[in-house]
């Protein structure tokens, strides 16, 4: 029996970073999610986008800055090297 080909993983961190780079201004998390799905032309899990935004506002890689509840921007001075 042939093995199933694993589904290609969506690089959510790179996509979210690209969306904020292209947006050039703070965006609501829902706007980021919608733009990411449009950019990839495939569905992206809301929980994945929320998790990425949350995880990268704290810790060593603080590429996103939370402006207010549900609103994020790229950290000033962050130089993204997103390949997406």
KAVENQUI-V841753 format. One record per pair of residues at least 12 apart in sequence whose ideal C-beta (glycine too) atoms are under 6 Angstrom apart, sorted by the first residue. I is the first residue (numbers start at 1). J is the second residue. D is the distance in whole Angstrom. If there is no record, write none. Layout:
BEGIN
i->[I & I]
j->[J & J]
d->[D & D]
END
This chain:
BEGIN
i->[12 & 12 & 13 & 14 & 14 & 15 & 15 & 16 & 16 & 16 & 17 & 17 & 18 & 18 & 19 & 19 & 19 & 20 & 21 & 26 & 26 & 26 & 28 & 28 & 29 & 33 & 33 & 53 & 62 & 63 & 63]
j->[48 & 52 & 52 & 82 & 84 & 36 & 84 & 32 & 36 & 52 & 80 & 82 & 82 & 84 & 32 & 35 & 36 & 74 & 80 & 67 & 71 & 73 & 70 & 71 & 70 & 46 & 49 & 72 & 75 & 75 & 78]
d->[5 & 5 & 5 & 4 & 4 & 5 & 5 & 6 & 6 & 5 & 5 & 5 & 5 & 5 & 5 & 5 & 5 & 5 & 5 & 5 & 5 & 4 & 6 & 6 & 5 & 6 & 5 & 5 & 6 & 6 & 5]
END
